[in-house]
């Protein structure tokens, strides 16, 4: 894409092409390229070759799981009923997707409109993370076609999982609505966008409720297994709080991570507004993440003190626990604090990567590695389980990229909103004031070297 | 007077709803098990590891042929657990001890407040008045949360099945025997009378009576009387319970009591959050009222 833009390709960021004609959906889907050009740029991207290799091996095995059953694809162990699909795919993807409700809250509830350049990315990150957590779940369930049962056939309302199921389902719908504004802009359906904007406050508040409860509920699921989850990862009273609080920095740092990747590898798709705001937004997110991490480390210590589990720290599991806390939470806290104070973006981003790693490690530890710690043998997932987990993650990346390339997530859709505004004397827009320009004729060829 | 009546009705209705769920003045009640619940007392000092209970269970529940015959003693080399193909297994412990080995039968313990039941989001499990914990495989989604929750690691899952994998476990022969008052197949066949079938309340008395009359033979503990809120299967032993595969760390509270903290918080969040965050939104709006979406904030980030 970079080369094509260098050669004068106009990026699709408005309903009209350079000659002022309205673009068709197909043109928008092809990013304003001809089909042959599109294929050419797809083939030229080395990352696509890696993905192709993963899919060539992974897709048949993923399909095989549904043809030959769970025993063929996973360890199928009675002692470790939840393997990589849930331990990694569901329990780790969901906390990394808490970004949607946090940025929604900051922008819509607290009126922090300065974070808007990154709000849509956070919302999309939330939506896709949840959606693919459900995909992992469908791969793991014995009878995925019965997934709607807790909603329509048979209710077990006393179970935490019942709450998780309902909340993930409703929250997915909420997030679809939240992200749909970008889709409506892109497709050219302003009425739909206005409709969603009207209920944004309600959507955002329900997002907070649903997120609070089911991020916590994922932790509460493990309170059914006292004695199986290692005491250092288990707390009857605080488990839900541990999971909820650690999901907050997890989500924020995931947005920092994704925005960094997008900035590095998708520079052509970001607009000036995003580029200029990115560092400022990153600092703000990092500040929030630091608060979250500090709180999390504190309540982890309270959890250990509350049940007097200090002696466990002096064991192999204890060292593993301390590694998770130090590398996954304390180190990023130091890095991001230092980075925020010195405005060193690289350090902040390194801290954010480490936080993502720490949250994922915490979930995998709770669900798989330290689970059933009293049993003599540990469970190593078989290769097919690993391949399927990787494949689903690769699909997640492809879908993520597909949407970022097209919908106005990292850039602003430039068109005149059909709104009745009070006519004013036209003045030159103030610096930093984003005014929609009438028709896109800009070519990105004279942009900065970041393209 | 219409309005007054309306308010009165609201008040009465609200109070009824608020009071409706509480059965005790202080907290949600604990369930001690049905009064007529049946159970089985296992005397591990009598068990000789003949595995005839395994064979009887296999026949009664129409389970698949085992890999080796039920006379094969080599299975004792490794401790086993119940699976989708075997609802009960006998394990051998304390092999080198004088007076050993000790055998112990493992199967679903049919808790009074089963963790599997409380963790199941489609309510597939039922605790019957006879004390059996049965399940409806027609609604099982296959999430395997009950296997996570079970403190005894009992439920098995038939991972091999492609079209209908479901949870499989001992149901105390509910369909074929317990319903009509007969003891489960394993109890019927036991040649050593190591298994005693009866009302749970009576079995507890019998167990304590055996301990009292034979203090050298038994430890003074009936496993399952109080563990995780009580179970329908009760165990007597002459060896430390943790030496014969029991988890000594289980609390006397049912598993669900660990989860109640969270479950109690849920309605609070549901009802408080909307007002709290809408209120914050109202408070954070600028006086000018002109701070709409898609307009640049005029304040610089400090």
Interface residues (C-beta under 8 A of the other chain):
Chain A: X66 X67 X68 X69 X70 X71 X74 X76 X78 X79 X81 X82 X105 X107 X108 X109 X110 X111 X112 X113 X114 X116 X141 X142 X143 X144 X146 X147 X149 X150 X153 X154 X155 X156 X158 X159 X160 X161 X162 X163 X164 X165 X197 X200 X201 X204 X205 X208 X209 X212 X213 X216 X217 X219 X220 X221 X222 X223 X224 X225 X226 X227 X228 X236 X237 X239 X240 X280 X283 X284 X374 X432 X433 X434
Chain B: X81 X83 X84 X115 X118 X119 X120 X121 X122 X123 X124 X136 X139 X140 X141 X142 X143 X144 X145 X147 X148 X149 X151 X153 X155 X156 X157 X159 X160 X161 X162 X164 X165 X166 X247 X249 X250 X251 X255 X256 X258 X259 X261 X262 X263 X265 X266 X269 X270 X273 X274 X277 X278 X280 X281 X284 X285 X286 X291 X293 X294 X295 X296 X297 X299 X301
